[in-house]
Amino acid sequence: MSPLDILLWGVLPYVVALVLIAGLVWRYRYDQFGWTTRSSQLYESRLLRIASPVFHFGLLVVLAGHLMGLLIPKDLTDRFVSQETYHLVALTAGTVAGVATLAGIALLIYRRRTTGPVFLATTRNDKLMYVILTAAIVFGLVATLTGGQTPTGEEHNYRETVSVWFRSLLVLQPDVAAMAAATWQFKVHILVGLALFALVPFSRLVHAFTVPLHYLFRPYVVYRSRDPLPPAPSHGRVRGWDPVGTRDRDRKPR
């Protein structure tokens, strides 16, 4: 192990975790009004109705696959399915979900770039977020499709390297050697993913940590139509603003 390996796989993950937690606390305390996706649905909804579900459902499958692959030990899954079956299912489901997620974010970026009001509402922070998020998805697909062999031609199983390293982080005993043995595709994917997690508290991605439980207990919102006002007389009017919220539209001058 080199000092760079220790820095990247033994120190950097905890720094990112600290930034993520501290950033979320800071954002909640000092910027609750900005804790939002800054929805642009009012500007354009036709593409959004397609792109947003494709992206989010694909992302949910991707996250579920990551959690299963990283948290469940290989010895446990080997009791139920063979390595070949597991690899086939993971490769098929991961590829389909990754392509769907990539297609969804491509449509979102196209919509944001080609719809004038949406593009004008795009900040530099949004552009950086889209770049890092897209890179994480692309390198995830690259790792899924090409990360199965080492440069020497040996078979690489990420559940014996990346997964072991990830679980070791949770018990505060980072197995740097396990991560150092992974292929470059997984290393790049993880580094981009760490950058994405560090950016989350300071971008619109913070909405991923919002659970709208208060909607279950808030009172009903009652909408009432406003009664139409009678036509104003053409004489005897006071110059100035019309009265608001009253029927007294025909007051005489004082």
C-alpha positions in Angstrom: 0.0 0.0 0.0 1.2 3.5 -0.9 0.6 6.6 1.1 -1.8 7.7 -1.7 -3.9 4.5 -1.1 -4.1 5.3 2.6 -5.1 8.8 1.8 -7.8 7.9 -0.7 -9.2 4.8 0.8 -8.5 5.3 4.5 -8.9 9.0 5.1 -10.9 10.5 2.3 -14.1 8.6 3.0 -14.3 9.9 6.5 -13.6 13.4 5.4 -16.5 13.2 2.9 -18.8 11.7 5.6 -17.9 14.6 7.9 -18.6 17.2 5.1 -21.9 15.5 4.3 -23.2 15.4 7.9 -21.9 18.9 8.8 -23.2 20.3 5.6 -26.7 18.9 6.1 -26.8 20.2 9.6 -25.6 23.7 8.4 -28.1 23.7 5.5 -31.0 22.8 7.7 -30.2 25.4 10.4 -29.4 28.3 8.1 -31.0 27.6 4.7 -34.2 25.8 5.2 -35.9 28.0 2.6 -33.3 26.8 0.1 -33.8 23.1 1.0 -35.6 22.4 -2.2 -35.3 21.1 -5.7 -36.1 24.5 -7.1 -38.7 22.8 -9.4 -38.9 24.2 -12.9 -42.1 22.3 -13.8 -44.0 25.6 -14.4 -41.6 26.5 -17.2 -41.8 23.1 -19.0 -43.6 19.9 -18.1 -43.8 17.8 -21.3 -40.2 16.5 -21.2 -40.2 16.6 -17.4 -43.0 14.1 -17.2 -40.9 11.6 -19.1 -37.3 12.4 -17.9 -37.9 12.7 -14.2 -39.6 9.2 -13.6 -37.1 7.5 -15.9 -34.2 9.0 -14.0 -35.6 8.5 -10.5 -36.9 4.9 -10.9 -33.6 3.9 -12.6 -31.7 5.6 -9.8 -33.7 3.7 -7.1 -32.8 0.4 -8.7 -29.2 1.4 -9.0 -29.1 2.4 -5.3 -30.8 -0.9 -4.3 -28.2 -2.8 -6.3 -25.4 -0.9 -4.6 -26.7 -1.6 -1.1 -27.2 -5.3 -1.8 -23.7 -5.7 -3.4 -21.9 -3.7 -0.7 -23.6 -4.7 2.5 -24.4 -8.4 1.9 -21.2 -10.6 2.2 -20.3 -12.9 -0.6 -20.3 -15.9 1.7 -24.0 -15.3 2.5 -25.2 -15.0 -1.1 -23.1 -18.0 -2.1 -25.4 -20.2 0.1 -28.4 -19.4 -2.1 -27.1 -18.7 -5.6 -24.0 -19.5 -7.5 -21.4 -16.8 -8.4 -22.3 -17.1 -12.1 -26.0 -16.6 -11.4 -25.3 -13.6 -9.2 -23.0 -12.1 -11.7 -25.5 -12.5 -14.5 -28.4 -11.0 -12.6 -26.3 -8.1 -11.3 -24.9 -7.4 -14.8 -28.3 -7.5 -16.5 -30.2 -5.5 -13.8 -27.3 -3.1 -13.3 -26.9 -2.4 -17.0 -30.6 -1.8 -17.6 -31.0 0.4 -14.5 -27.8 2.3 -15.4 -28.8 2.9 -19.0 -32.3 4.1 -17.8 -30.7 6.5 -15.3 -28.3 7.8 -17.9 -31.1 8.3 -20.4 -33.2 10.1 -17.8 -30.4 12.6 -16.8 -29.6 13.1 -20.5 -33.2 14.2 -21.1 -33.1 16.4 -18.0 -29.9 18.1 -19.2 -31.4 18.5 -22.8 -34.5 20.0 -21.3 -32.6 22.4 -19.1 -30.3 23.5 -22.0 -33.0 24.0 -24.7 -35.8 25.5 -22.6 -35.0 29.2 -22.2 -36.6 29.9 -18.8 -35.2 26.7 -17.3 -31.7 27.4 -18.6 -31.9 30.9 -17.2 -32.8 29.5 -13.8 -29.7 27.1 -13.9 -26.9 28.1 -11.6 -23.2 27.2 -11.7 -23.8 24.9 -8.8 -26.4 23.1 -10.9 -24.0 22.7 -13.8 -21.3 21.3 -11.5 -23.9 18.9 -9.9 -25.0 17.6 -13.3 -21.4 17.1 -14.4 -20.5 15.0 -11.3 -23.8 13.1 -11.2 -23.5 12.2 -14.9 -19.8 11.2 -14.4 -20.8 8.9 -11.5 -23.5 7.2 -13.6 -21.1 6.8 -16.6 -18.2 5.4 -14.6 -20.7 3.1 -12.8 -21.7 1.6 -16.1 -18.0 1.4 -17.2 -17.2 -0.5 -13.9 -20.2 -2.8 -14.4 -19.4 -3.7 -18.0 -15.5 -3.7 -18.0 -14.4 -3.9 -14.4 -14.5 -7.7 -14.2 -10.8 -8.3 -15.1 -7.5 -7.0 -13.8 -4.8 -5.7 -16.2 -3.1 -9.1 -15.9 -6.3 -10.8 -17.2 -7.3 -12.3 -13.8 -11.0 -12.3 -12.9 -11.9 -9.5 -10.5 -14.9 -9.8 -8.1 -15.8 -6.5 -6.5 -17.5 -8.2 -3.6 -14.0 -9.4 -2.5 -12.5 -6.0 -2.7 -14.8 -3.0 -2.8 -17.5 -4.6 -0.7 -15.0 -5.7 2.0 -13.5 -2.2 2.0 -17.0 -0.5 2.3 -18.1 -2.7 5.2 -14.7 -2.1 7.0 -15.4 1.7 6.9 -18.6 1.1 8.8 -16.7 -0.4 11.7 -14.0 2.3 11.6 -11.3 -0.2 10.5 -10.7 0.6 6.8 -9.3 -2.2 4.8 -7.2 -0.1 2.5 -5.5 -3.2 1.0 -8.8 -4.6 -0.2 -9.7 -1.4 -2.0 -6.2 -1.0 -3.4 -6.7 -4.4 -5.1 -9.7 -3.2 -7.0 -9.6 -2.4 -10.7 -9.2 1.2 -11.9 -12.8 1.4 -13.1 -14.2 0.8 -9.6 -11.6 3.2 -8.1 -12.7 6.0 -10.4 -16.3 5.3 -9.8 -15.9 5.5 -6.1 -13.9 8.7 -6.2 -16.5 10.4 -8.3 -19.2 9.1 -6.0 -17.3 10.6 -3.0 -17.2 13.9 -4.7 -20.9 13.7 -5.3 -21.7 13.0 -1.7 -19.5 15.9 -0.6 -21.5 18.2 -3.0 -25.0 17.0 -1.8 -25.5 19.4 1.1 -24.7 22.4 -1.0 -26.8 21.6 -4.1 -30.4 20.8 -5.0 -29.6 17.1 -4.3 -30.2 17.9 -0.7 -33.8 17.1 -1.3 -32.9 13.4 -1.2 -32.7 13.6 2.6 -36.2 15.1 2.9 -39.0 12.9 4.2 -42.3 14.8 4.1 -43.8 13.2 7.2 -45.5 16.4 8.1 -47.8 16.0 5.1 -49.4 13.0 7.0 -50.5 15.2 9.9 -51.1 18.7 8.4 -54.7 20.0 8.3 -56.6 20.0 5.0 -56.1 22.9 2.7 -59.5 24.3 1.6 -59.7 26.2 -1.7 -62.6 28.5 -2.2 -63.4 30.4 -5.4 -63.7 34.2 -5.1 -67.1 35.7 -5.7 -67.2 37.7 -8.9 -67.3 41.5 -8.2 -70.1 43.6 -9.8 -69.1 45.9 -12.6 -67.8 49.3 -11.5 -69.9 52.3 -12.3 -68.6 54.7 -14.9 -69.2 57.8 -12.8 -68.5 59.0 -9.3 -65.2 57.1 -9.0 -62.2 58.1 -6.9 -59.1 58.2 -9.0 -56.5 55.7 -7.7 -56.2 52.0 -6.9 -59.4 49.9 -6.9 -60.3 48.5 -3.4 -59.1 45.0 -2.8 -61.2 42.3 -1.1 -64.4 44.3 -0.9 -67.5 45.0 -2.8 -67.4 48.7 -2.1 -66.5 49.5 -5.7 -68.9 52.5 -6.1 -67.8 54.8 -3.2 -68.6 58.5 -3.6 -65.9 61.1 -3.5 -65.3 62.7 -0.1 
